[in-house]
Amino acid sequence: MNEKEESSFAGLFSKLGIEGSGEPEPMPKTPSDPVLKSVVLAFEKRSGNKVVTTIRDVPKPIQHKTLQELKKALGTGGSLVDNLLVIQGDRRKDLVRLLEKEGVKVRGERG
């Protein structure tokens, strides 16, 4: 946004008798979800020459959200089974790179 647009909103607000700068109000502080601090990666061979990468130690309240984000970022399928995030294929190197970029400590089989 440039300065002309911002000042026009401030002018409009003052003409209408509305207080404010035209900026959105900050979101109220609410208890946030737990933060993902560290995970453990593992690699499993399954029947039919299939392989999966499992991720454990993800806090339960953010498991589904984390799984959705990882599947989208990796472009692969996955599921949530017994508190394990299961990603299709050997994606350990990709997961290590992605998770460490987000500041998550990765333990276990790094690929």
Secondary structure, 3 states (H helix, E strand, C coil): CCHHHHHHHHHHHHHHCCCCCCCCCCCCCCCCCCCCCEEEEEEEEECCCEEEEEEECCCHHHHHHHHHHHHHHHCCCEEEECCEEEEECCCHHHHHHHHHHCCCEEEECCC
